[in-house]
Amino acid sequence: MKPFLLHSAFLVAFCVCMTVARAEEGTFQLKQTISLPGVEGRIDHFAFDPTGERLFVCALGNNTVEVIDLRSSQRIHSITGLGSPQGIAYIAESNRLFVANDKGGVCNIYDGKSLQPIGQLSLKDDADNVRYDIATKQIYVGFGSGGIAIVNAPDGKQIGSFKLSAHPEAFELEQHGNRIFANVPNARQVAVIDREKREVITRWHTDLAFGNFPIALDQADRRLFIGCRLPPKLVVLNTESGDAVAKIDISGDPDDVFYDAQRRRLYAICGAGKIDVVEQIDPKTYKTSTKIDTAEGARTGLFVPERDTLFVAVPHRGSQQAEIRCYAVQ
């Protein structure tokens, strides 16, 4: 290659690298790291208290829920004696905390101020993801070999359930409609549930991508985002037809995905040690803009739009201690 052309090629490559680096720096900035000394094993899902500025973290492998004060950037309490806590929801208007446990399928209810137990709900086995519908004041808890329990939030009593063909993983509630979209990976489907009829009304597939665990919803554009592990893909479904409209390569072992409506972006938190940032060009077109390095096994977190912050759980592995990383989203 001629010297001039060689110089030009190096210059172009350098500019591309700088552009990617600036895009990554411009999208995310690590603003805070909160240590969790003594926390061992997997870390699962989160909940957020906007008034008290607290973060609740299911330390599944540690059998605890870790309570973090975001103002002081430190852990202030541990709820102990749990059985592999997986799902969690904080109800601001009643100041209640619901914690779903794998072992025994118990859903514990705590007073949000004292963090003392005030109730318990037995779902028999593998209580998992938890969602809250503020309009009806109902809690939904995935459990067992195929069910989602309906719980009256004010008194913590179960008032019904939906039957599914296998254990549900993440699910999303329509805010302007009656449907629930639930990932059912062992049945290789997304179950669509009518909340009024209390039954599955249809089942969708994910275009030959399986292991569908995380889920997010863009209700305005009628798009459902399914994170799959086999192979690692982000599958975009039309919520009117169930058809796949896009399929994007992502990093391995995704366990949480969030849609940022303000920026028209998706954040896939992947256990391969990456946060994949996917831009929504339009409802049919998506492009990965950058991948943020995290740590091996860091696959869960929480996006809080009102704080422009993505929280990511990093488990203790080798010399890497357990911690929560707080990324400012630009």
JOJO-V174648 format. One line per field, one symbol per residue. ss: DSSP state (~ for helix, > for strand, _ for the rest). A space follows every 50 residues. Layout:
BEGIN
ss=???
END
This chain:
BEGIN
ss=__~~~~~~~~~~~~~~~~~~~~~~~~~>>>>>>>>__________>>>>_ ___>>>>>>~~~_>>>>>>____>>>>>>_____>>>>>>>____>>>>> >_~~~>>>>>>_____>>>>>>_______>>>>____>>>>>>___>>>> >>____>>>>>>>_______>>>_____>>>>>>~~~_>>>>>>____>> >>>>_____>____>>>>____>>>>>>>>_>>>>>>>_____>>>>>>_ ___>>>>>>>____>>>>>>___>>>>>>>>>__>>>>>>>>>______> >>>>~~~_>>>>>>__>__>__>>>>>>>_
END
